[in-house]
Amino acid sequence: MSKILDIVMAGIISGIVAYTTSQLGIAGTVIGAIIGSMLYQLMTHFFRKPIDNVDSLRTQKVESSVFYVFPLIIILGIEILYLFSSFYHTFDVLFQSLETATGWNLFRTIGVGLLVMGVYPLLEPDRISAKYGLMVLAVGIVKLMAGFVDYQCSFVNLYSPLFQQFNEIISIVLIAVLLYITVSIIQDSAHLKREKDQNEGEEGEFDKLDEHN
């Protein structure tokens, strides 16, 4: 039953990403990845636990981490492209095409998406550490602020010079934070996976000893 649910969830998530991409382009890919990731977390929490309650907490944490990291990798790639666009014409052309495809709402979309993603670890700290959620929230706020620098209002006018003067430095810091979060979550997942495999191996050895006895 668990495998059937996995297939259903994968199909739903793929459909969401495909639909949002077809409607909104690159921004749709980001939105679809974020929605798909959050939907997987919710479906696992509400449906899989009752169906497959023999699964260990380690397995659930590994699965949650994989789906949580996927949109972060996409956003990290976009941020790296944005940084290089300040120095290389080819990257600038690529980034401008992304901005055009999203109706000049790329950073706002990413900012809102990161804010949504940042809330999940705070609600489910047993799956993904809450500190990663706080860091994702911080990056989301910065990207959302960056997305509104072209708006003319008193609040934006207060911080827009900061982004204009230290744009590359801010981008490097955000890349470092996103990279740290992504690598840390992957490392945590790999560690949990090794522990799970080790425990399964020990259980298998005990079963063999019991059979011999």
C-alpha angles and dihedrals in degrees: 000000000000092000091049090052090050090054092048092049092047090051093049093047093047089050092051093050092046093048096046091045092052091049102039107018117217092353087055090055090054093044092045092049092050094045090045092050093049092044090053091052092051095045091048091049098048103030112021098050095060092042099044106025092152090072112106124240088246092061092049092049092050092050093047091049093052093052092042094052096050098076090040090059091052092049091046090054091051091049091051089050089051092051093050091046087073091061108027127052094213092056090045091055091049093048093047089052089054091049091049092048090053096045091250091297099109098114093042090052092048091046094052091044092052091049089055091047092047092059095058098069089049089056095040106030091156089068102037123014114259091227089067089052091054091049092049089049090052092051090046092054092050093048091047090051090049090052091059099047090106092057117101109227136117095253094050090046089060096061105021093087088058091057092044094051100038100028097130094043091051090049092051091050091050091048090051092050094047091046091050092050093047096046093043093052091047091049091049090050092048090050092050091047091053091049090050093049091046092051091048090050092051091048089051091052091049090051091052091050090050090051092051091048 
